[in-house]
Amino acid sequence: TETLNELLNRLQESFEIQRRFISAVSHELSTPLTSISSQLEVSLQRDRKAESYRAVMGSVYQDVRHLSKLTQTLLEFATISGGTGGMELNLIRIDEILMRLPGEITKLDMNYSVKIDFVQLPENEAKLLVFGNAELLFTAIKNVVTNACKYSNNRLAKIELSVADTEIIIAIEDNGKGIAENELKNIFVPFYRTEDSRSTVGFGVGLPLVNRIIKLHKGHIKVKSTVGYGTTFLIKLPVAGKHLN
């Protein structure tokens, strides 16, 4: 009976997540579509000057780009959720992945900056190797770092890399507003957005995608946050030797 109840509870939770996901997707898709439809409808009601049409076309183009980005994000999330089948897996130096971040983050916003600290790295370089897909791991870590820059008061993300026994630990810290305790449990739910983040551009798919990528690499991600002081994400990945054994 207890097992059956647990199963039913998990099913109910799964249905609730699915319902919330579909509702959020519908809202995200309908908003730009409604905007496009209304703009085109108004512009076609009477003849206008070329400049007016160009302004409408420019606005519609922005909405189309938004839709395209959202669609691509959903496809990425669906692909990653399907498992590792077909992905190219190799031995990856995690420090090399991290060293790519400062340049890439600055491309997104010149005000963003990244500080990387390597804490007592092992003499044996093999302990810095993880087994997986380099681009997926880079995408996941970049996503967390971008969020840290976005919400940090000084637009700075601090990254600390360390190795403990058979785990590689990546800590990503910001000094932003922090996340309320009652919202922490939902930040990895697709399309969930905290109260403070709803005014920020985004789809709410980033962290669920990160979580899925880290799990595919046999790792896990945790978050610690204090309102008013900031947030730290801890990503732990098994060193390649442990994973291959």
Residue pairs with C-beta under 8 A, 6 or more apart in sequence:
17 189
17 190
20 189
20 190
20 191
20 192
21 190
21 191
24 190
24 191
24 192
24 204
25 74
25 191
28 70
28 191
28 203
29 67
29 70
32 63
32 64
32 66
32 67
33 63
33 67
35 59
35 63
36 60
36 63
36 64
39 56
39 59
39 60
39 63
40 56
40 60
42 56
43 52
43 53
43 56
70 203
73 203
73 205
73 209
74 205
76 209
77 190
77 205
77 208
77 209
77 212
80 136
80 209
80 212
80 213
80 216
81 212
83 216
84 133
84 216
87 133
87 136
88 133
89 131
89 132
89 133
90 131
90 132
90 133
90 134
91 129
91 130
91 131
91 240
92 129
92 130
92 131
92 132
92 134
92 137
93 125
93 128
93 129
94 128
94 129
94 130
94 137
94 161
94 168
94 170
94 237
95 118
95 121
95 128
95 161
97 134
97 137
97 138
97 141
98 116
98 141
98 159
98 161
98 170
99 116
100 138
101 114
101 116
101 141
101 142
101 145
101 159
102 113
102 114
102 116
104 142
105 112
105 113
105 114
105 142
105 145
105 146
105 149
105 157
106 112
106 113
108 146
109 149
109 155
111 155
112 146
112 149
112 150
112 155
112 156
112 157
113 149
113 155
113 156
113 157
114 145
114 149
114 156
114 157
114 158
114 159
115 156
115 157
115 158
115 159
116 159
116 160
116 161
117 158
117 159
117 160
117 161
118 161
118 162
119 160
119 161
119 162
120 162
121 128
121 161
121 162
121 163
122 128
122 163
126 239
126 240
126 241
127 163
127 168
127 239
127 241
128 163
128 168
128 239
129 239
129 240
129 241
130 137
130 168
130 217
130 237
130 238
130 239
130 240
130 243
131 217
131 240
131 243
131 244
132 216
132 217
132 237
133 217
136 213
136 216
136 217
137 213
137 217
139 209
139 213
140 209
140 210
140 213
140 214
140 235
141 170
141 172
141 210
141 235
143 206
143 207
143 209
143 210
144 172
144 207
144 210
144 233
144 235
145 157
145 159
145 172
146 157
147 174
147 206
147 207
148 157
148 158
148 172
148 173
148 174
148 176
148 231
148 233
149 155
149 156
149 157
149 174
150 200
151 174
151 176
151 177
151 196
151 197
151 200
151 231
152 174
152 175
152 176
152 230
153 175
153 176
154 175
156 174
156 175
157 172
157 173
157 174
158 171
158 172
158 173
158 174
159 170
159 171
159 172
159 173
160 169
160 170
160 171
160 173
161 168
161 169
161 170
162 168
162 169
162 171
163 169
163 239
166 238
166 239
166 241
166 242
167 236
167 237
167 238
167 239
168 236
168 237
168 238
168 239
169 234
169 235
169 236
170 234
170 235
170 236
170 237
171 232
171 233
171 234
171 235
172 232
172 233
172 235
173 230
173 231
173 232
173 233
174 230
174 231
174 232
175 229
175 230
176 230
176 231
177 196
177 227
177 228
177 230
178 225
178 226
178 227
178 228
178 229
178 230
178 231
179 187
179 194
179 196
179 223
179 225
179 227
179 231
180 194
180 195
180 227
181 225
181 227
183 194
183 195
184 223
184 225
186 192
187 194
187 207
187 223
188 207
188 208
188 211
188 221
189 208
190 204
190 205
190 208
191 203
191 204
191 205
192 204
193 202
193 204
197 204
210 221
211 221
214 220
214 221
214 235
214 237
217 237
217 238
218 237
218 238
218 243
219 235
219 236
219 237
219 238
220 235
220 236
221 233
221 234
221 235
221 236
222 233
222 234
222 236
223 231
223 232
223 233
223 234
224 231
224 232
224 234
225 231
225 232
